[in-house]
Amino acid sequence: MSSQTSTFSKSILSHRMQSASSSAIRDLLRHSKIPNMISLAGGIPAPDLIDTEGLEAATYRAIESAPNNVYQYGLTEGEMFLRKEVAARIITQGICVKPDNILITTGSQQALDMVARTFLDEGDNVLVEESTYLAALQVFDIAGANTTAFQVNQQGIDLEQLESLVAMRRIKLMYLVPNFSNPTGRTLSLAERMDLIAFAIRHDILIIEDDPYGDLRYEGEHVASLFEIAEQSFSAKNRVIYISSFSKTLAPGLRLGWCIPPESYFHPLCRAKQSMDLHSSTLSQYIAGCYLQSGRLDNRLKLLKEAYKSRRDALIKAIAEHLPDTLELNVPEGGMFLWGRFSNGLDASLVLEQALNHHVMFVPGKYFYSGTPDLSSIRLSFSTITPALADEAIKRLATAIQQTEQMRP
């Protein structure tokens, strides 16, 4: 009977959902609840660094200032109060847009889903970096699109490879995380951004610029956004959709992001959002708007950047001490992630099995690949790890690596 029920249940699922896989990172979260577990897995803001005092004050101001509005239905494109605050903030980053051009979303993840629904048909092709954000791969997969990966390494982007990929198939979208990418932590240089925009214009490809970490730079120089470069240097106003989020800088629980599409695509994206949730939380939008209006975010970002740099450095120091010849690392200038690979070729998934027994966890890098994965790759998140915990985490990881090596045939 149970077998028949299971078969029947699956048969009524859409073909896309029958083949859709769960996020490996979300699945790992259950292990993070185990007592004494040290997590290097989740790419989440540090709970101890969320400005709860400022958010409480913003909540009270929101309720007091607009009690008849904050609990009501809102506009699909977002409350103008928040859109004005976002426009005023991002102009300091070189992105000059009117509030009317900003579309508020329920997290940047919804913006990706809206883009997929608006632009992708079954069988369309999307270019992505190798490696890239797992949840973006999920969105494109459920949309029925094919993802094609191109290499981005320490030597830069292989433009010849890009040209060969385009020669073999029609590419509709290119998805990029240009600042402190999840998972690699890599930042695209100005020259690389110029090359990618020129390439996209040449082949009529729409760029999706996903920038949740751009405010978390604690070393190096700011690099202009793809959105800004396209408009300023190429006069290409229909080439880039810019996406960002409050989840990494303010509070993920607000579930707020935004996107800035070319004007001609604004209403189609808005209609896609209407079909999903009508509008993002009105209360959350007023809280975020009041918080931005308070002027606290700049000081909060300074604190976040100092803390994340300290945590990154502590984790790198622990790796140098306990795994000096075992783990090769890319060191980011911002964001939340270290990306590396086991120099001895160990399978990261096998190491994770042992690591969980020693109450430390990370994400095997294979989940971030569109094509053939490097099984020895690994992503370590340092955002929630205090310097005091970093050393203990790597000691535990070193034990797990040693045990995995001993189990090798």
N, C-alpha and C positions, 0 to 999 in steps of 0.2 A: 504493500500500500504506500509506504513512504517513498519507494522508488518511483511509483507512478506519479505521485504528487510532485516529486522533484523534477521529473521529465516534463510534466505539464507546466510547472512554474517557469521553467527555462524556455519552453516553446513559445510563450506569449511575450517574452522579451524581444525588443528590437534586435536586429542583427548586430548593430553597433554595440549595444550594451552586453550582448552575449560574449563578445570578444574583448570588452573593455577590462583592463586590469586595474587593481587597486593600487594606490600609491604605497610604495615600499616604505617610505618615510613615515606616512601616517600609520602604517601597520606596526612600525617599530615603537610608536609612542607608548604602547601598553607596557613595554619593558621599562620605560622611564619612570613608571609609578612604583617600581620595586624599591623597597627601602635600601638605602646605601648605594643605589645605582648612580654612577656619574655619567651624564649624557654629553657626548660630543656629537650628537646626531641632529638635533632639531635646530633649524635655522630660525630661531625665534628671538625676539628682544629679551634682554635680561629682565626678569620680573622685578628685581630690586632697583632697577633704574627707571621704571615707569613713573612719571610725575603724577602720582595719585592725588597729591594735594592740589596741584594745578588743575587737574581734571575735575576734581570735586567742585572747586570754585567755578570752573567753566560750566559745569552742570547746573549749579544754582543760578548763575547768571542767565543761562539759556532759558530755564524755566520761568524765572522772574521777568525776563524781558519780552518773552513771546509765549505766554501760557496757552493762548488759544491756537497757536500754530505748531508747537513742538510735538503735540500728540495727534496731529491731523495728517491726512494724506498730503502728499507733496507733488511737485513737478517731476516728471520723469528725468529731465535733464539735470535736476538738482536745485537746491535752494540758492537763490541769487546771493544771499548773505554769505554763504560759504564760497561760492564761485568767485566772488569779488576778492575774498581773502586769499584764495589760492592764486588768482591772477597777480595780486600784489606781491605775493611771496616769490613766485617763480620768475618774475621779471629780474630779480637779483641774480638768477642763474643764467640770464641771457635769453630766456624764452618770453617773448613779448606777445601776449594774446589778450583779447578782450574776454571778460567774464562769459559773454554769450557763446564763446567758442569752447568752453570747458564743460565736459559731461561728467557728472559725479557718478561713481559706480560703487557697488557693494564689494569693496576690495578690488585690487588690481586683477585678481583672478577672474572676476566677472567681466572685466574689460577684455581679457583674452577670449573668453567665451563669446562675448558680443562680436568681436572681430571675426572669430571662426564662423559664427552663424551668418554674418553679413557678407563675407567675402568668399568663403570656401564651399565648393561643391564636392560631391563624392569623386575621389580620384585626383583632385587638384594637388599641386606640389608646393611644399613649403621648404625653404632653405633654413637650416638651423646650424648653430655652432656645434662642434663636437668637442666637448660635452656641453649640455645645456639644461635649463630648468625642467625638472621632471614633470611638473604639473602643466607646463606648456605642451610637452609631448603628449600628455593625456588628452588635452583639449583638442589638439590637431587629430589625434587618433580617433576620438569619438566623432569628430566632424567628418570622418571618412577620408581625410587627406593623407598624402604620402609625405613623410619628412625625409629630406636629403641633407646629410651633414657635410660641412666643409671644415677643413682643419684651421685652427687658430693656435699657434704655438709661440714659443719664445722668439722665433725668427719672424713672426708676423703672419699675415694672411697670404695664402697661396692663390694669387689672382688667376694664374693659369688653370688651377684646379676649378675655380669658380666658373671660368669661361667654358671649360669642358663639361661641367655639370649642366650648364644652361644649354649647351649645344645638343645635349641628349634628351632634354625634356623642357616643357614650358613651365616656368616657375612663376607663381602668382604672388606669393608673399615671402619675405625674409624676416625671421624673428631674431632679434639681437638684444642681449643684456650688456650694454657697453661699459657700465661702471661696476667693478668688483663683482663680476658675474657669479651667479649661483649655478654650478658648484665651484668653478675654478678660481674665483677671486680675481680673474684677469680683467684689466681695463684696456679697451681699444685706444690706441694712440690717435692723435689728430690726423696724421697721415692715413692711417687705416680707415678712419671714418670718412675722410674725403674720398678714398678709393672705393669704399663700399657704396657711397651715395652715387658716385659717377657710374659705377657698375649697375646700380638699380635703375638709374635713369636710362642708361644705354639699353637695358633689356625690359623696361617697363614693369618693374617689380615694386610692389608696395612694401615699405619697411615698417615693421612693428618694433618700436624702441621701448623696451621695458626697463624702467629705471627706479626700482624700489630702494636702491642703496646709495644713490648719488649724493645724498646729504651726509653720508658717513665716511667721508674722506678725511683721514688723519695724517697723511703724508702726501708729498708730491703736489703738483699743480692741477687745478681744475681744467677739465677738457670740455670744450663746447659740445652740447648735445647734437645728435644727428638731426633733430628737428630744427635746431637753430642753424646748423651748417647748410642744410638743404635750402632753407629760405634765404639766408644771407649770402652764401657763396655760389649757389646754383640757381637762385630764383625759382626753386622748385617747391611750390606750396602744396602740391598734391602727392608728395612722395613719402612722408613719414607720419605715422600715428604715434604720438607720445603717450606713454602710460606711466603712472606713478601711484604711490600709496602712502597712507598715514600709518600703516601697520608696523613699519620698522623704526619710525621716529616718534610716534605719539602713543598709539595703543592699538594692537591688532583687534581687540574686542569691539572697537567702534565699527569695524568692517567697512572702512571707507577708502576709496581710491579715486582716481580721476583719469580721464583720457582727453587728449587734445587731438581730434582728427582734422584733416583738411575739411574746409567748410562744406564741400560738396558731399562729404560722407557723414556729416553730423546727423542728419535726420534718419538715414537708414540705420545707423548705430543706435539712435534713440528708439526706433521702432523695435529693434532687437531687444533692447532692455525692457521696453514695455511688456513684451511677451514673457519676460523672466520674472520680474518682481514689481512691476509698475513704477517703483521708485525706491531709492535707498532710504534707510531709516531717517526720518525727519529729525528725531531727537538727537541721533548721533551727529547729523550735519550741523545742528545748532551748537552742540557741545564743541565740536571741532572748530567751528567758526569763532566761538567765544574764546576758545583757547588761543587761536592764532591772533585774535584781536588783543589779547592780554600781553603779547610780546614775550611770553615765557619760552617760546620754542628755541630761540637762538641760544639762550643759556643752557637749555636742556641738551641741545645738540653738542655744545662744547663739552658738557659732562659726558655724554655718550661716547664721543670720539676719544676723549682721554681714557675712559674706562675700557673701551674695546681695544685700543692700542695696547694698553697695559696687559689685557688678557691675551691678546695675540702674541705679544712678546714673551709672556710667561709660558705659553704653550710651546712656542718655538724653542725656548731655552730648555724646557723639560725634554723635548724631543732630541735636542743636541746632546744632552747629558745621558739619556737612557737608550736612545736609538740612533746613535751617531752615524752608523753606516747602513741603516735598515730602511729609513723612510726619506725619500727625495721629495722636497717641498717646493711649491710655488708660494712666494710671500707676497700677499696683496698690500696695497696702499690704503685699503679701507674695507668696509663691509664686515662680513661675519664669518668668512670661511678660509680654511687652509685646504689646499688640494695637493695630493701627493700620490706616490706609488711606492710599493714595496720593491726595493732594488733587487731583492733576491727572488722576485717573481711569485711570491706567495699569493694565493687566491684570497682576496679580502673577505669574501663571504665565509670562508673556512676560519679565518682569524676572528671574525665576528662571533661565530659559534662559541669559540673559546672565551672571547672577551666578555660575553654575557655571563658566563659562569663566574667571572671575576668582577662582575658589577661595573663594567664600563662598556659603553656602546658608541658606535659611529655608523656612518652610512657607506657601504661599499659603492665604489664609483660606477659600477656597471649599470646602475639604474638611470644614469644621466646620459646614456649613449643612445643615439638614434640608430646607428649602425653597429658594427662589431665592437663590443666593449673591450677595454683593457681591464681584465679581471683583477689585476693587482692594484688598481687605482682606488683611492679612498678620499672621502670628504670628512673633514673635522671642523665642527663649529665651535668657536671659542666665545660666543657672545654671552653664554650663561655660566661660563667657567671662571671663577675667581682665581687669581694667581695662586692662592693656597691650594686649591683643588687641582690645578693643572699638573703639578708634579705627581700627585697620587694617581691621577688618571693615566698618565703615560707609564708609570711604573706597572700599573695593572695591564696596560696594553702590551708592554714589553714581555710580561709573563705569558700572556695569551699568544704572542708571536712565537715565543720559544716553544710552547707546547704544540703549536701548529707545525712548526718545523720538525719536531720530533715525530710527528705522525706522518710525515712524508714517506712514501714508499721508497 
